[in-house]
Amino acid sequence: MTINDRRNSGDRRTADIRIRLPGKNMAAVFSGRSGNLIEIGIKNGKPWNAWPAGLIIEDKLTNQSFNDMLDDFRLSRKVYNDHAGKTIENEKNFSGAAFTARESWRMDERGLSWRIELELKAGEKDREIVVRQFIPYPKSAYGLNVWSAQSQFPAKLERLGGLRLAYGDVCYGTIIPMVSFYNDKAGLSVVKPLGAPSSKLEFCFQDYRSEGMTVEWSLLGLRRNKKTVVELLIFTHEACWRPALKRVVDMHPSYFKPSNPNVRDIEGGYLFSHPFVKESEIQSVAQSGAKWEELHAHFPFYGNYVPREPEWDNLARVLDLKNYHEFKKSGGKVSPKLIAEHIKMVHKHGLKSLLYFQSTGDGYPPYVSKHFKDSIAMGKDGKPLTAWSDQYLMNADPSTPFGREIRDMFARIFRQYPDADGIFLDQVCYGGLDVAHDDGLTMSGNKPAYMMRNCYVRNVPEITWQAQKQGKLVFANGCLDIEAQQGVDGHMAEGSSWIADVVKYACVEKPLLFLSYDFNRDPARVEEMMQKCLISGASYSLWPFPSRKVRRVLDCYRPLVELLIGRRLLLEPDPARLPTGYAGDIFYGPSGEMLITLVGRKASILSTNRIDRNLRISVKFKGMARLKRAECLGTHYRGTRRARMTKAKDRLIVSVPEHQTATVIRLMP
């Protein structure tokens, strides 16, 4: 069916027709007059939304804004069915606009897809645009639960008014481009499909008295002879964020599952290492459960990770790094022979060795200014963008000289170091805007620009694919966004404990490592790390020769943390209710058991003897009936203690006999 009509004031007074797109667990109703979404129906429930959705397009060249909820436009519509679903296509021509907007809504097995395709009219100039899609709240929005992959979530909607949640930043944004809303009956999620091109993306929350959330794409380029496209997926689910995340994981497994299953062999302790580390240091960490090292400083400076010279200076000496005293004291030159001998020594003590590498990012200024000047990322002020320790931020798009050098280095790294077990891919976290390059999508100030995330999106999948072909591992640090991590085998959460609260969402089926600083000097920090490992399902970091107090902390916590090796996060609705004031989570164990972690927020083995008794945990998940026994492992005793399980309606109650600072409960057949 195809229609043409003119939307104007007179049309708004006429009766509207309703067009319905039915789905398996939801249905959508659209206005025949505007083409806009006016109702989302959830299976066996009332309509979700209280207001209609709508589209706003802002033209930065002419400073015009076009709003299909308020402005006049000419609408041409087509509705059709195919074997997989039903689609509505709307062509919207706004009065005075330099572009045509072709919008489609489609209902299929994934849910309700929205796609807008913008195209410049003949003779119009390239320009920067902003696209906003309005997503309505339910009528009673107060108390609505909201989740995204960020440390402050889950949260109540009334706490989020005015929040602009940016996609692509582990500190203040979300690392997965999705937001889930849910009440006690149902949920609805809004997701940018992974792999769909995107410029700057933000989820903009109005307060709970307002009508909804806006999904905003800014810094978008609209260019001659090229269409600009953005997409969303909307789907309904149970009343929890976990089934929503499971849907996204199942739709996009290459972003959430390791490419190389052997990465599970290195779950456990980690060492930040260098070519001059002593064998006694490796022996020390091996005794504390170390499984692998990040071999840093095997290269002379950032941006040159596989030197062609026969030997080169120590990285710390070249950069005069103040925090790398052990490197500077070691003094000598580095060579492929030295690296090979080091890897052989590490293997002798049962550790794997992953070589430090970057797919983009840091560049030593004297080196890159001489050899890759045209690849330096530039800011709006005309100066190079800087990264860690005043290194220059490099644009490693495959089209740049530095990007080609990165790929050439990766092609050589395992030829030069064949016994290395993989790479440690650092700094997968640099966002920002580079005005000296063009990614083909971004514009700023109506001029072409480059969103730095695209360096990762375009390089990391090639690196992980090449590594997988050679049976090598790729462990990454700095989870900028999930689309920059395709094919990565595991992730590090570096430094602050709350970073682990974010990166864990990228690791529902991958290993997660928590790197803590000041290891040997502060046993409280070590305990904080081990508790965070239990809460997030992570492995731990080590330094040689721990103090007596640090060793005590490790001895108490390691048996608990190592139970989580091979775990997967359980993504079923409301699977575990912990006692008030406790943190933890529930995981699939590697051998068919279920694992529940329980951590008291203020307790420490170093300062308290308080024992809590008969703590009750309520659980519910598929296959629960097959579990017949439960046992606990705690920080204040050795061996295991039996836990009592009782049935309560549709849930299982597990009673933990005693708990001091941390406990892991195993539910077994």
ZAMARGU-4260 file (C-alpha; in steps of 0.2 Angstrom, whole numbers, plus 5000, padded with zeros to 4 digits):
<rodrens>
0) 5000/5000/5000 | 5007/5017/4995 | 4999/5034/5000 | 5004/5052/4998 | 4997/5065/5010
5) 5001/5083/5016 | 5002/5085/5035 | 4996/5102/5040 | 4985/5111/5052 | 4970/5105/5043
10) 4975/5088/5042 | 4978/5087/5061 | 4960/5091/5064 | 4954/5076/5053 | 4953/5058/5060
15) 4969/5048/5060 | 4971/5030/5054 | 4981/5018/5064 | 4993/5006/5056 | 4998/4991/5066
20) 5014/4980/5066 | 5011/4964/5075 | 5026/4954/5083 | 5028/4939/5094 | 5029/4948/5111
25) 5025/4965/5106 | 5015/4976/5094 | 5017/4993/5087 | 5004/5006/5081 | 5008/5020/5070
30) 4999/5036/5065 | 4993/5036/5047 | 4995/5055/5046 | 5012/5057/5053 | 5020/5040/5051
35) 5025/5041/5069 | 5025/5027/5082 | 5010/5031/5094 | 5008/5015/5104 | 5019/5000/5110
40) 5009/4985/5116 | 5017/4972/5127 | 5010/4954/5126 | 4997/4952/5139 | 4998/4969/5145
45) 4993/4987/5143 | 5002/4999/5131 | 5019/5003/5137 | 5020/5022/5132 | 5009/5036/5136
50) 5015/5048/5122 | 5020/5046/5104 | 5038/5045/5098 | 5045/5057/5086 | 5059/5063/5075
55) 5069/5079/5076 | 5083/5084/5063 | 5094/5099/5066 | 5104/5107/5051 | 5120/5115/5058
60) 5124/5124/5041 | 5107/5133/5041 | 5103/5132/5059 | 5086/5125/5055 | 5077/5112/5065
65) 5064/5100/5058 | 5052/5091/5070 | 5039/5079/5064 | 5029/5081/5079 | 5026/5100/5076
70) 5031/5105/5058 | 5023/5102/5042 | 5030/5090/5030 | 5024/5080/5015 | 5023/5061/5018
75) 5024/5047/5006 | 5021/5030/5014 | 5023/5012/5009 | 5018/4996/5020 | 5023/4979/5015
80) 5025/4961/5022 | 5038/4948/5018 | 5042/4931/5025 | 5051/4938/5040 | 5041/4953/5045
85) 5031/4969/5041 | 5038/4986/5037 | 5032/5004/5036 | 5042/5015/5025 | 5039/5034/5027
90) 5047/5047/5016 | 5046/5064/5025 | 5050/5080/5015 | 5050/5095/5027 | 5047/5112/5020
95) 5063/5121/5017 | 5074/5106/5021 | 5090/5103/5011 | 5087/5084/5012 | 5075/5070/5011
100) 5072/5059/5026 | 5067/5041/5022 | 5061/5032/5038 | 5057/5014/5041 | 5049/5004/5055
105) 5050/4985/5054 | 5043/4972/5066 | 5052/4955/5065 | 5059/4942/5077 | 5072/4954/5084
110) 5058/4967/5089 | 5054/4984/5082 | 5068/4991/5071 | 5069/5010/5067 | 5080/5016/5053
115) 5082/5034/5046 | 5091/5037/5029 | 5095/5055/5025 | 5100/5061/5008 | 5105/5079/5002
120) 5095/5086/4988 | 5103/5091/4972 | 5114/5106/4973 | 5115/5107/4992 | 5131/5108/5001
125) 5139/5096/5014 | 5134/5099/5031 | 5134/5094/5050 | 5117/5087/5056 | 5110/5081/5073
130) 5097/5067/5073 | 5086/5064/5088 | 5073/5050/5090 | 5061/5053/5105 | 5057/5037/5115
135) 5042/5039/5126 | 5041/5034/5145 | 5026/5025/5152 | 5012/5036/5159 | 5017/5032/5177
140) 5036/5035/5175 | 5040/5038/5194 | 5049/5023/5201 | 5053/5015/5184 | 5070/5006/5184
145) 5083/5010/5172 | 5099/5000/5167 | 5114/5003/5156 | 5132/4997/5156 | 5138/5010/5168
150) 5142/5009/5187 | 5127/5020/5193 | 5115/5008/5186 | 5102/5000/5189 | 5094/5016/5195
155) 5077/5024/5197 | 5072/5036/5183 | 5068/5050/5195 | 5087/5050/5199 | 5092/5053/5181
160) 5083/5069/5175 | 5095/5079/5164 | 5108/5065/5162 | 5116/5064/5145 | 5123/5046/5145
165) 5136/5046/5131 | 5141/5030/5123 | 5159/5026/5122 | 5167/5031/5139 | 5170/5020/5154
170) 5171/5034/5166 | 5155/5044/5163 | 5146/5035/5149 | 5140/5018/5144 | 5151/5005/5135
175) 5135/4996/5127 | 5124/5007/5117 | 5108/5002/5126 | 5096/5008/5139 | 5083/4996/5147
180) 5067/5002/5156 | 5057/4990/5167 | 5044/4990/5181 | 5038/4975/5191 | 5028/4968/5176
185) 5038/4970/5160 | 5053/4979/5152 | 5057/4988/5136 | 5075/4991/5129 | 5082/5003/5116
190) 5098/4998/5107 | 5109/5004/5093 | 5113/4988/5084 | 5131/4983/5086 | 5141/4986/5070
195) 5129/5000/5063 | 5140/5015/5059 | 5138/5029/5072 | 5145/5046/5076 | 5143/5053/5094
200) 5128/5044/5102 | 5120/5050/5118 | 5104/5044/5128 | 5097/5060/5135 | 5085/5058/5150
205) 5071/5070/5154 | 5064/5070/5172 | 5051/5058/5177 | 5037/5071/5175 | 5042/5073/5156
210) 5037/5062/5142 | 5052/5052/5138 | 5071/5050/5133 | 5079/5056/5117 | 5092/5046/5108
215) 5104/5059/5100 | 5117/5057/5086 | 5127/5072/5084 | 5143/5077/5074 | 5135/5067/5059
220) 5140/5072/5042 | 5127/5074/5028 | 5137/5073/5011 | 5134/5074/4993 | 5132/5057/4984
225) 5131/5048/5001 | 5117/5043/5012 | 5118/5046/5031 | 5110/5032/5041 | 5106/5029/5059
230) 5097/5014/5067 | 5089/5008/5083 | 5081/4992/5089 | 5067/4992/5102 | 5061/4976/5110
235) 5051/4970/5126 | 5057/4958/5139 | 5054/4952/5157 | 5055/4964/5171 | 5074/4965/5173
240) 5089/4971/5164 | 5097/4954/5163 | 5086/4946/5149 | 5088/4962/5139 | 5107/4961/5139
245) 5106/4942/5135 | 5096/4947/5120 | 5110/4958/5114 | 5123/4945/5118 | 5114/4932/5108
250) 5112/4944/5093 | 5130/4949/5093 | 5141/4935/5101 | 5157/4940/5093 | 5157/4956/5104
255) 5154/4946/5120 | 5162/4929/5118 | 5181/4925/5117 | 5188/4921/5100 | 5200/4909/5108
260) 5193/4898/5121 | 5210/4894/5128 | 5209/4911/5136 | 5202/4902/5151 | 5219/4895/5154
265) 5225/4912/5160 | 5212/4916/5172 | 5220/4919/5189 | 5234/4930/5195 | 5242/4943/5183
270) 5259/4951/5183 | 5264/4968/5175 | 5281/4963/5169 | 5296/4969/5159 | 5311/4961/5150
275) 5323/4963/5165 | 5312/4955/5178 | 5321/4942/5189 | 5317/4924/5190 | 5315/4925/5208
280) 5301/4938/5205 | 5292/4926/5193 | 5294/4912/5206 | 5286/4923/5219 | 5270/4927/5209
285) 5269/4909/5203 | 5267/4904/5221 | 5253/4916/5223 | 5243/4909/5208 | 5250/4920/5193
290) 5244/4913/5177 | 5251/4926/5165 | 5261/4942/5162 | 5259/4957/5152 | 5276/4959/5145
295) 5278/4978/5144 | 5294/4988/5139 | 5299/4976/5126 | 5299/4990/5114 | 5309/5007/5114
300) 5294/5019/5114 | 5276/5020/5110 | 5271/5018/5092 | 5285/5006/5088 | 5281/4989/5096
305) 5291/4978/5084 | 5308/4987/5081 | 5318/4982/5065 | 5334/4986/5074 | 5345/4972/5082
310) 5343/4980/5099 | 5336/4996/5107 | 5335/5006/5123 | 5324/5002/5137 | 5307/5011/5136
315) 5309/5019/5154 | 5326/5026/5150 | 5320/5034/5133 | 5304/5042/5141 | 5312/5045/5159
320) 5296/5037/5167 | 5297/5041/5185 | 5285/5027/5190 | 5296/5014/5182 | 5311/5014/5193
325) 5314/4995/5191 | 5316/4997/5172 | 5328/5011/5174 | 5338/5002/5187 | 5339/4987/5175
330) 5348/4998/5163 | 5353/4987/5148 | 5348/4986/5130 | 5333/4976/5124 | 5334/4964/5109
335) 5323/4949/5102 | 5336/4937/5110 | 5333/4945/5127 | 5314/4944/5125 | 5315/4926/5119
340) 5325/4921/5134 | 5313/4930/5146 | 5298/4921/5138 | 5306/4904/5140 | 5310/4908/5158
345) 5292/4913/5162 | 5285/4898/5153 | 5296/4887/5165 | 5286/4893/5179 | 5269/4890/5171
350) 5265/4908/5166 | 5259/4913/5149 | 5267/4929/5141 | 5257/4942/5132 | 5266/4956/5123
355) 5261/4974/5125 | 5254/4981/5109 | 5242/4996/5104 | 5231/4996/5089 | 5231/5015/5089
360) 5233/5028/5102 | 5250/5033/5110 | 5265/5039/5099 | 5282/5045/5105 | 5282/5063/5099
365) 5300/5064/5092 | 5297/5047/5083 | 5280/5050/5076 | 5283/5068/5071 | 5298/5062/5060
370) 5290/5047/5053 | 5271/5049/5054 | 5267/5067/5055 | 5252/5066/5044 | 5244/5053/5056
375) 5245/5063/5071 | 5227/5067/5078 | 5224/5086/5079 | 5212/5096/5090 | 5201/5111/5085
380) 5215/5122/5092 | 5227/5116/5079 | 5238/5107/5091 | 5241/5088/5093 | 5229/5078/5104
385) 5239/5071/5118 | 5237/5054/5127 | 5246/5046/5141 | 5261/5054/5148 | 5260/5068/5135
390) 5262/5055/5120 | 5253/5061/5104 | 5237/5053/5100 | 5239/5044/5083 | 5226/5041/5070
395) 5228/5023/5065 | 5214/5021/5052 | 5219/5009/5039 | 5220/5023/5027 | 5234/5032/5036
400) 5253/5029/5036 | 5253/5025/5054 | 5238/5013/5052 | 5247/5003/5039 | 5262/5003/5050
405) 5252/4996/5065 | 5245/4982/5054 | 5263/4978/5047 | 5270/4977/5065 | 5256/4965/5070
410) 5260/4954/5055 | 5278/4954/5061 | 5276/4952/5080 | 5274/4933/5081 | 5287/4930/5068
415) 5299/4940/5079 | 5293/4932/5095 | 5285/4915/5090 | 5284/4908/5108 | 5274/4923/5114
420) 5256/4917/5119 | 5247/4932/5113 | 5246/4951/5115 | 5240/4963/5128 | 5231/4976/5118
425) 5232/4992/5128 | 5223/5009/5128 | 5207/5003/5119 | 5199/5018/5126 | 5204/5034/5117
430) 5189/5043/5111 | 5189/5061/5105 | 5187/5071/5089 | 5202/5072/5077 | 5199/5087/5065
435) 5214/5082/5054 | 5206/5066/5047 | 5190/5061/5039 | 5181/5044/5044 | 5168/5047/5031
440) 5154/5049/5043 | 5159/5063/5055 | 5158/5082/5053 | 5161/5096/5065 | 5158/5114/5061
445) 5152/5108/5045 | 5169/5101/5040 | 5174/5083/5039 | 5182/5075/5055 | 5186/5059/5063
450) 5179/5050/5079 | 5194/5041/5086 | 5184/5026/5091 | 5183/5021/5073 | 5202/5017/5074
455) 5197/5003/5085 | 5182/4998/5076 | 5192/4996/5060 | 5208/4989/5067 | 5203/4977/5082
460) 5193/4964/5072 | 5208/4962/5060 | 5220/4960/5074 | 5209/4948/5084 | 5206/4938/5068
465) 5225/4937/5064 | 5229/4932/5082 | 5215/4918/5082 | 5222/4911/5066 | 5239/4908/5074
470) 5231/4902/5090 | 5237/4917/5100 | 5227/4926/5114 | 5221/4945/5114 | 5218/4952/5131
475) 5213/4971/5131 | 5213/4985/5143 | 5202/5001/5142 | 5185/4996/5136 | 5180/5012/5127
480) 5164/5004/5120 | 5159/4986/5115 | 5160/4989/5097 | 5179/4992/5099 | 5182/4975/5107
485) 5176/4963/5093 | 5185/4947/5094 | 5194/4951/5110 | 5197/4936/5122 | 5197/4945/5139
490) 5197/4962/5147 | 5206/4972/5161 | 5198/4984/5172 | 5213/4995/5177 | 5214/5006/5193
495) 5198/5011/5201 | 5187/4998/5208 | 5171/5005/5200 | 5179/5002/5183 | 5176/4984/5186
500) 5158/4988/5189 | 5157/4994/5171 | 5169/4982/5161 | 5160/4967/5169 | 5146/4970/5157
505) 5158/4967/5142 | 5163/4951/5151 | 5147/4941/5153 | 5156/4926/5145 | 5174/4932/5144
510) 5187/4933/5158 | 5189/4949/5167 | 5205/4955/5176 | 5205/4968/5190 | 5222/4977/5191
515) 5225/4986/5207 | 5239/4998/5212 | 5250/5000/5227 | 5249/4981/5229 | 5263/4978/5241
520) 5261/4994/5251 | 5243/4993/5256 | 5234/4977/5261 | 5217/4986/5262 | 5219/4990/5243
525) 5222/4971/5240 | 5207/4966/5250 | 5197/4979/5240 | 5203/4971/5224 | 5199/4953/5230
530) 5181/4959/5235 | 5178/4967/5219 | 5184/4951/5210 | 5171/4942/5219 | 5157/4954/5215
535) 5162/4956/5197 | 5168/4939/5193 | 5186/4944/5190 | 5203/4938/5192 | 5217/4947/5202
540) 5234/4956/5200 | 5250/4952/5209 | 5267/4960/5213 | 5282/4950/5218 | 5287/4947/5236
545) 5270/4952/5245 | 5271/4958/5263 | 5265/4947/5277 | 5248/4956/5278 | 5246/4956/5260
550) 5250/4937/5259 | 5237/4934/5273 | 5224/4943/5262 | 5228/4933/5247 | 5228/4917/5257
555) 5210/4921/5263 | 5203/4926/5247 | 5211/4916/5233 | 5202/4900/5236 | 5185/4910/5234
560) 5191/4920/5219 | 5198/4905/5210 | 5181/4896/5211 | 5175/4908/5198 | 5188/4903/5185
565) 5177/4899/5170 | 5161/4907/5176 | 5148/4915/5165 | 5136/4929/5172 | 5118/4922/5174
570) 5106/4933/5163 | 5089/4927/5169 | 5076/4939/5177 | 5079/4943/5196 | 5090/4927/5199
575) 5097/4932/5216 | 5091/4943/5230 | 5105/4946/5243 | 5103/4952/5261 | 5102/4971/5263
580) 5119/4979/5264 | 5128/4965/5254 | 5135/4965/5237 | 5138/4950/5225 | 5131/4941/5210
585) 5126/4924/5203 | 5136/4915/5189 | 5136/4898/5180 | 5151/4888/5186 | 5162/4879/5174
590) 5155/4862/5179 | 5137/4864/5179 | 5135/4872/5196 | 5129/4889/5201 | 5140/4901/5210
595) 5134/4915/5222 | 5146/4928/5228 | 5142/4938/5244 | 5153/4952/5251 | 5149/4963/5266
600) 5152/4981/5260 | 5161/4987/5276 | 5169/4971/5283 | 5188/4967/5282 | 5198/4952/5288
605) 5211/4964/5294 | 5199/4974/5306 | 5184/4964/5311 | 5179/4947/5320 | 5160/4950/5317
610) 5151/4934/5311 | 5134/4935/5303 | 5124/4919/5304 | 5110/4911/5294 | 5110/4924/5280
615) 5096/4921/5268 | 5098/4922/5249 | 5083/4920/5237 | 5087/4913/5220 | 5077/4908/5205
620) 5083/4902/5188 | 5079/4888/5175 | 5085/4871/5180 | 5084/4875/5198 | 5075/4859/5203
625) 5091/4849/5198 | 5101/4856/5212 | 5101/4846/5227 | 5115/4853/5239 | 5124/4868/5243
630) 5141/4872/5251 | 5150/4888/5256 | 5167/4894/5256 | 5172/4909/5267 | 5187/4920/5271
635) 5187/4916/5290 | 5188/4897/5289 | 5196/4883/5278 | 5187/4870/5269 | 5168/4870/5265
640) 5152/4872/5276 | 5135/4865/5271 | 5121/4877/5268 | 5103/4873/5269 | 5091/4874/5254
645) 5072/4876/5256 | 5058/4879/5243 | 5048/4895/5245 | 5034/4896/5231 | 5044/4898/5215
650) 5060/4902/5223 | 5074/4893/5232 | 5080/4900/5249 | 5099/4896/5253 | 5104/4899/5271
655) 5122/4903/5274 | 5127/4897/5291 | 5140/4910/5294 | 5149/4924/5285 | 5162/4937/5290
660) 5169/4947/5275 | 5166/4936/5259 | 5158/4920/5255 | 5155/4910/5239 | 5140/4898/5239
665) 5140/4883/5227 | 5124/4875/5222 | 5126/4858/5215 | 5116/4843/5208
</rodrens>
